Amino acid sequence: MAPARHNWPDARAFSILEAVRRAAPPKARLLIIERMVPDDSGPHLTKTLDVGVLALLGGQQRTRREYTALLERAGFVFEREIGTPADVSIMEAITR
């Protein structure tokens, strides 16, 4: 399971990430594979998915800034985002 999956609202995603952080050793690496919501105001498939996830599951797709804030709040340090040709990103964070 990807800890901060988009089908969880922020409070639940934070609780999951926080539990992962408590169980992880120092300097552990966490990888999250997800479609990122672009920061621009133009149309994008991920923005359409965001509306569906919200309506059906109460969750949300997230921007890089939103993921960074969520990870840092849970005790991780966001390291980098790795783009892929599959229109998903791999976010890498480490435990503090």
Chimera marker file (.cmm) of the C-alpha trace (Angstrom):
<marker_set name="trace">
<marker id="1" x="0.000" y="0.000" z="0.000" r="1" g="1" b="0" radius="0.5"/>
<marker id="2" x="1.280" y="3.481" z="-0.826" r="1" g="1" b="0" radius="0.5"/>
<marker id="3" x="0.934" y="5.335" z="2.477" r="1" g="1" b="0" radius="0.5"/>
<marker id="4" x="-0.412" y="8.625" z="1.170" r="1" g="1" b="0" radius="0.5"/>
<marker id="5" x="-2.705" y="7.209" z="-1.458" r="1" g="1" b="0" radius="0.5"/>
<marker id="6" x="-5.034" y="9.638" z="-3.095" r="1" g="1" b="0" radius="0.5"/>
<marker id="7" x="-8.116" y="7.833" z="-1.832" r="1" g="1" b="0" radius="0.5"/>
<marker id="8" x="-7.419" y="9.086" z="1.706" r="1" g="1" b="0" radius="0.5"/>
<marker id="9" x="-8.172" y="12.610" z="2.934" r="1" g="1" b="0" radius="0.5"/>
<marker id="10" x="-5.240" y="14.493" z="4.483" r="1" g="1" b="0" radius="0.5"/>
<marker id="11" x="-5.985" y="13.523" z="8.098" r="1" g="1" b="0" radius="0.5"/>
<marker id="12" x="-6.024" y="9.784" z="7.325" r="1" g="1" b="0" radius="0.5"/>
<marker id="13" x="-3.022" y="10.008" z="4.961" r="1" g="1" b="0" radius="0.5"/>
<marker id="14" x="-1.120" y="11.847" z="7.697" r="1" g="1" b="0" radius="0.5"/>
<marker id="15" x="-1.978" y="9.134" z="10.256" r="1" g="1" b="0" radius="0.5"/>
<marker id="16" x="-0.715" y="6.435" z="7.896" r="1" g="1" b="0" radius="0.5"/>
<marker id="17" x="2.495" y="8.316" z="7.116" r="1" g="1" b="0" radius="0.5"/>
<marker id="18" x="3.059" y="9.019" z="10.788" r="1" g="1" b="0" radius="0.5"/>
<marker id="19" x="2.729" y="5.288" z="11.606" r="1" g="1" b="0" radius="0.5"/>
<marker id="20" x="5.180" y="4.433" z="8.822" r="1" g="1" b="0" radius="0.5"/>
<marker id="21" x="7.589" y="7.042" z="10.188" r="1" g="1" b="0" radius="0.5"/>
<marker id="22" x="7.419" y="5.617" z="13.722" r="1" g="1" b="0" radius="0.5"/>
<marker id="23" x="8.181" y="2.119" z="12.397" r="1" g="1" b="0" radius="0.5"/>
<marker id="24" x="10.974" y="3.209" z="10.049" r="1" g="1" b="0" radius="0.5"/>
<marker id="25" x="14.623" y="3.370" z="11.070" r="1" g="1" b="0" radius="0.5"/>
<marker id="26" x="16.597" y="6.644" z="10.746" r="1" g="1" b="0" radius="0.5"/>
<marker id="27" x="17.399" y="7.602" z="7.159" r="1" g="1" b="0" radius="0.5"/>
<marker id="28" x="14.855" y="5.116" z="5.744" r="1" g="1" b="0" radius="0.5"/>
<marker id="29" x="13.652" y="5.898" z="2.227" r="1" g="1" b="0" radius="0.5"/>
<marker id="30" x="9.981" y="6.121" z="1.360" r="1" g="1" b="0" radius="0.5"/>
<marker id="31" x="8.857" y="5.975" z="-2.271" r="1" g="1" b="0" radius="0.5"/>
<marker id="32" x="5.372" y="7.049" z="-3.313" r="1" g="1" b="0" radius="0.5"/>
<marker id="33" x="4.226" y="6.482" z="-6.891" r="1" g="1" b="0" radius="0.5"/>
<marker id="34" x="1.418" y="8.813" z="-7.862" r="1" g="1" b="0" radius="0.5"/>
<marker id="35" x="-0.038" y="11.082" z="-10.515" r="1" g="1" b="0" radius="0.5"/>
<marker id="36" x="0.761" y="14.645" z="-9.525" r="1" g="1" b="0" radius="0.5"/>
<marker id="37" x="-1.649" y="17.538" z="-9.921" r="1" g="1" b="0" radius="0.5"/>
<marker id="38" x="0.120" y="20.267" z="-11.907" r="1" g="1" b="0" radius="0.5"/>
<marker id="39" x="0.373" y="23.708" z="-10.297" r="1" g="1" b="0" radius="0.5"/>
<marker id="40" x="-0.887" y="25.532" z="-13.383" r="1" g="1" b="0" radius="0.5"/>
<marker id="41" x="-4.525" y="26.504" z="-13.897" r="1" g="1" b="0" radius="0.5"/>
<marker id="42" x="-4.993" y="24.682" z="-17.213" r="1" g="1" b="0" radius="0.5"/>
<marker id="43" x="-6.946" y="21.481" z="-17.782" r="1" g="1" b="0" radius="0.5"/>
<marker id="44" x="-5.258" y="18.174" z="-16.964" r="1" g="1" b="0" radius="0.5"/>
<marker id="45" x="-6.398" y="14.546" z="-16.601" r="1" g="1" b="0" radius="0.5"/>
<marker id="46" x="-5.192" y="14.397" z="-12.996" r="1" g="1" b="0" radius="0.5"/>
<marker id="47" x="-7.437" y="17.342" z="-12.104" r="1" g="1" b="0" radius="0.5"/>
<marker id="48" x="-10.402" y="15.423" z="-13.505" r="1" g="1" b="0" radius="0.5"/>
<marker id="49" x="-9.372" y="12.374" z="-11.462" r="1" g="1" b="0" radius="0.5"/>
<marker id="50" x="-9.195" y="14.615" z="-8.395" r="1" g="1" b="0" radius="0.5"/>
<marker id="51" x="-12.891" y="15.461" z="-8.675" r="1" g="1" b="0" radius="0.5"/>
<marker id="52" x="-13.805" y="11.767" z="-9.021" r="1" g="1" b="0" radius="0.5"/>
<marker id="53" x="-11.646" y="10.679" z="-6.081" r="1" g="1" b="0" radius="0.5"/>
<marker id="54" x="-13.168" y="13.424" z="-3.930" r="1" g="1" b="0" radius="0.5"/>
<marker id="55" x="-16.747" y="12.573" z="-4.904" r="1" g="1" b="0" radius="0.5"/>
<marker id="56" x="-16.410" y="8.792" z="-4.627" r="1" g="1" b="0" radius="0.5"/>
<marker id="57" x="-13.862" y="8.291" z="-1.850" r="1" g="1" b="0" radius="0.5"/>
<marker id="58" x="-13.467" y="11.587" z="0.005" r="1" g="1" b="0" radius="0.5"/>
<marker id="59" x="-9.787" y="11.653" z="-0.969" r="1" g="1" b="0" radius="0.5"/>
<marker id="60" x="-7.765" y="13.837" z="-3.265" r="1" g="1" b="0" radius="0.5"/>
<marker id="61" x="-5.005" y="13.936" z="-5.829" r="1" g="1" b="0" radius="0.5"/>
<marker id="62" x="-2.162" y="16.116" z="-4.573" r="1" g="1" b="0" radius="0.5"/>
<marker id="63" x="0.336" y="18.621" z="-5.909" r="1" g="1" b="0" radius="0.5"/>
<marker id="64" x="4.019" y="18.292" z="-5.128" r="1" g="1" b="0" radius="0.5"/>
<marker id="65" x="3.658" y="21.069" z="-2.535" r="1" g="1" b="0" radius="0.5"/>
<marker id="66" x="0.781" y="19.238" z="-0.852" r="1" g="1" b="0" radius="0.5"/>
<marker id="67" x="2.776" y="15.989" z="-0.733" r="1" g="1" b="0" radius="0.5"/>
<marker id="68" x="5.836" y="17.801" z="0.596" r="1" g="1" b="0" radius="0.5"/>
<marker id="69" x="3.819" y="19.436" z="3.385" r="1" g="1" b="0" radius="0.5"/>
<marker id="70" x="2.110" y="16.154" z="4.309" r="1" g="1" b="0" radius="0.5"/>
<marker id="71" x="5.399" y="14.238" z="4.360" r="1" g="1" b="0" radius="0.5"/>
<marker id="72" x="7.212" y="16.877" z="6.394" r="1" g="1" b="0" radius="0.5"/>
<marker id="73" x="4.385" y="17.059" z="8.913" r="1" g="1" b="0" radius="0.5"/>
<marker id="74" x="4.676" y="13.278" z="9.364" r="1" g="1" b="0" radius="0.5"/>
<marker id="75" x="8.438" y="13.429" z="9.997" r="1" g="1" b="0" radius="0.5"/>
<marker id="76" x="9.893" y="12.853" z="6.536" r="1" g="1" b="0" radius="0.5"/>
<marker id="77" x="12.155" y="15.097" z="4.469" r="1" g="1" b="0" radius="0.5"/>
<marker id="78" x="11.090" y="15.348" z="0.826" r="1" g="1" b="0" radius="0.5"/>
<marker id="79" x="14.144" y="14.544" z="-1.307" r="1" g="1" b="0" radius="0.5"/>
<marker id="80" x="12.986" y="14.634" z="-4.904" r="1" g="1" b="0" radius="0.5"/>
<marker id="81" x="10.328" y="13.928" z="-7.498" r="1" g="1" b="0" radius="0.5"/>
<marker id="82" x="11.267" y="11.613" z="-10.338" r="1" g="1" b="0" radius="0.5"/>
<marker id="83" x="9.175" y="11.918" z="-13.477" r="1" g="1" b="0" radius="0.5"/>
<marker id="84" x="8.412" y="8.855" z="-15.574" r="1" g="1" b="0" radius="0.5"/>
<marker id="85" x="7.149" y="8.319" z="-19.132" r="1" g="1" b="0" radius="0.5"/>
<marker id="86" x="4.059" y="6.640" z="-17.639" r="1" g="1" b="0" radius="0.5"/>
<marker id="87" x="2.582" y="9.994" z="-16.461" r="1" g="1" b="0" radius="0.5"/>
<marker id="88" x="3.237" y="9.160" z="-12.813" r="1" g="1" b="0" radius="0.5"/>
<marker id="89" x="5.902" y="10.527" z="-10.509" r="1" g="1" b="0" radius="0.5"/>
<marker id="90" x="7.986" y="8.781" z="-7.896" r="1" g="1" b="0" radius="0.5"/>
<marker id="91" x="8.362" y="10.899" z="-4.792" r="1" g="1" b="0" radius="0.5"/>
<marker id="92" x="11.294" y="10.067" z="-2.579" r="1" g="1" b="0" radius="0.5"/>
<marker id="93" x="11.460" y="11.083" z="1.075" r="1" g="1" b="0" radius="0.5"/>
<marker id="94" x="13.682" y="10.053" z="3.973" r="1" g="1" b="0" radius="0.5"/>
<marker id="95" x="13.051" y="9.823" z="7.676" r="1" g="1" b="0" radius="0.5"/>
<marker id="96" x="14.594" y="12.525" z="9.826" r="1" g="1" b="0" radius="0.5"/>
<link id1="1" id2="2" r="1" g="1" b="0" radius="0.2"/>
<link id1="2" id2="3" r="1" g="1" b="0" radius="0.2"/>
<link id1="3" id2="4" r="1" g="1" b="0" radius="0.2"/>
<link id1="4" id2="5" r="1" g="1" b="0" radius="0.2"/>
<link id1="5" id2="6" r="1" g="1" b="0" radius="0.2"/>
<link id1="6" id2="7" r="1" g="1" b="0" radius="0.2"/>
<link id1="7" id2="8" r="1" g="1" b="0" radius="0.2"/>
<link id1="8" id2="9" r="1" g="1" b="0" radius="0.2"/>
<link id1="9" id2="10" r="1" g="1" b="0" radius="0.2"/>
<link id1="10" id2="11" r="1" g="1" b="0" radius="0.2"/>
<link id1="11" id2="12" r="1" g="1" b="0" radius="0.2"/>
<link id1="12" id2="13" r="1" g="1" b="0" radius="0.2"/>
<link id1="13" id2="14" r="1" g="1" b="0" radius="0.2"/>
<link id1="14" id2="15" r="1" g="1" b="0" radius="0.2"/>
<link id1="15" id2="16" r="1" g="1" b="0" radius="0.2"/>
<link id1="16" id2="17" r="1" g="1" b="0" radius="0.2"/>
<link id1="17" id2="18" r="1" g="1" b="0" radius="0.2"/>
<link id1="18" id2="19" r="1" g="1" b="0" radius="0.2"/>
<link id1="19" id2="20" r="1" g="1" b="0" radius="0.2"/>
<link id1="20" id2="21" r="1" g="1" b="0" radius="0.2"/>
<link id1="21" id2="22" r="1" g="1" b="0" radius="0.2"/>
<link id1="22" id2="23" r="1" g="1" b="0" radius="0.2"/>
<link id1="23" id2="24" r="1" g="1" b="0" radius="0.2"/>
<link id1="24" id2="25" r="1" g="1" b="0" radius="0.2"/>
<link id1="25" id2="26" r="1" g="1" b="0" radius="0.2"/>
<link id1="26" id2="27" r="1" g="1" b="0" radius="0.2"/>
<link id1="27" id2="28" r="1" g="1" b="0" radius="0.2"/>
<link id1="28" id2="29" r="1" g="1" b="0" radius="0.2"/>
<link id1="29" id2="30" r="1" g="1" b="0" radius="0.2"/>
<link id1="30" id2="31" r="1" g="1" b="0" radius="0.2"/>
<link id1="31" id2="32" r="1" g="1" b="0" radius="0.2"/>
<link id1="32" id2="33" r="1" g="1" b="0" radius="0.2"/>
<link id1="33" id2="34" r="1" g="1" b="0" radius="0.2"/>
<link id1="34" id2="35" r="1" g="1" b="0" radius="0.2"/>
<link id1="35" id2="36" r="1" g="1" b="0" radius="0.2"/>
<link id1="36" id2="37" r="1" g="1" b="0" radius="0.2"/>
<link id1="37" id2="38" r="1" g="1" b="0" radius="0.2"/>
<link id1="38" id2="39" r="1" g="1" b="0" radius="0.2"/>
<link id1="39" id2="40" r="1" g="1" b="0" radius="0.2"/>
<link id1="40" id2="41" r="1" g="1" b="0" radius="0.2"/>
<link id1="41" id2="42" r="1" g="1" b="0" radius="0.2"/>
<link id1="42" id2="43" r="1" g="1" b="0" radius="0.2"/>
<link id1="43" id2="44" r="1" g="1" b="0" radius="0.2"/>
<link id1="44" id2="45" r="1" g="1" b="0" radius="0.2"/>
<link id1="45" id2="46" r="1" g="1" b="0" radius="0.2"/>
<link id1="46" id2="47" r="1" g="1" b="0" radius="0.2"/>
<link id1="47" id2="48" r="1" g="1" b="0" radius="0.2"/>
<link id1="48" id2="49" r="1" g="1" b="0" radius="0.2"/>
<link id1="49" id2="50" r="1" g="1" b="0" radius="0.2"/>
<link id1="50" id2="51" r="1" g="1" b="0" radius="0.2"/>
<link id1="51" id2="52" r="1" g="1" b="0" radius="0.2"/>
<link id1="52" id2="53" r="1" g="1" b="0" radius="0.2"/>
<link id1="53" id2="54" r="1" g="1" b="0" radius="0.2"/>
<link id1="54" id2="55" r="1" g="1" b="0" radius="0.2"/>
<link id1="55" id2="56" r="1" g="1" b="0" radius="0.2"/>
<link id1="56" id2="57" r="1" g="1" b="0" radius="0.2"/>
<link id1="57" id2="58" r="1" g="1" b="0" radius="0.2"/>
<link id1="58" id2="59" r="1" g="1" b="0" radius="0.2"/>
<link id1="59" id2="60" r="1" g="1" b="0" radius="0.2"/>
<link id1="60" id2="61" r="1" g="1" b="0" radius="0.2"/>
<link id1="61" id2="62" r="1" g="1" b="0" radius="0.2"/>
<link id1="62" id2="63" r="1" g="1" b="0" radius="0.2"/>
<link id1="63" id2="64" r="1" g="1" b="0" radius="0.2"/>
<link id1="64" id2="65" r="1" g="1" b="0" radius="0.2"/>
<link id1="65" id2="66" r="1" g="1" b="0" radius="0.2"/>
<link id1="66" id2="67" r="1" g="1" b="0" radius="0.2"/>
<link id1="67" id2="68" r="1" g="1" b="0" radius="0.2"/>
<link id1="68" id2="69" r="1" g="1" b="0" radius="0.2"/>
<link id1="69" id2="70" r="1" g="1" b="0" radius="0.2"/>
<link id1="70" id2="71" r="1" g="1" b="0" radius="0.2"/>
<link id1="71" id2="72" r="1" g="1" b="0" radius="0.2"/>
<link id1="72" id2="73" r="1" g="1" b="0" radius="0.2"/>
<link id1="73" id2="74" r="1" g="1" b="0" radius="0.2"/>
<link id1="74" id2="75" r="1" g="1" b="0" radius="0.2"/>
<link id1="75" id2="76" r="1" g="1" b="0" radius="0.2"/>
<link id1="76" id2="77" r="1" g="1" b="0" radius="0.2"/>
<link id1="77" id2="78" r="1" g="1" b="0" radius="0.2"/>
<link id1="78" id2="79" r="1" g="1" b="0" radius="0.2"/>
<link id1="79" id2="80" r="1" g="1" b="0" radius="0.2"/>
<link id1="80" id2="81" r="1" g="1" b="0" radius="0.2"/>
<link id1="81" id2="82" r="1" g="1" b="0" radius="0.2"/>
<link id1="82" id2="83" r="1" g="1" b="0" radius="0.2"/>
<link id1="83" id2="84" r="1" g="1" b="0" radius="0.2"/>
<link id1="84" id2="85" r="1" g="1" b="0" radius="0.2"/>
<link id1="85" id2="86" r="1" g="1" b="0" radius="0.2"/>
<link id1="86" id2="87" r="1" g="1" b="0" radius="0.2"/>
<link id1="87" id2="88" r="1" g="1" b="0" radius="0.2"/>
<link id1="88" id2="89" r="1" g="1" b="0" radius="0.2"/>
<link id1="89" id2="90" r="1" g="1" b="0" radius="0.2"/>
<link id1="90" id2="91" r="1" g="1" b="0" radius="0.2"/>
<link id1="91" id2="92" r="1" g="1" b="0" radius="0.2"/>
<link id1="92" id2="93" r="1" g="1" b="0" radius="0.2"/>
<link id1="93" id2="94" r="1" g="1" b="0" radius="0.2"/>
<link id1="94" id2="95" r="1" g="1" b="0" radius="0.2"/>
<link id1="95" id2="96" r="1" g="1" b="0" radius="0.2"/>
</marker_set>
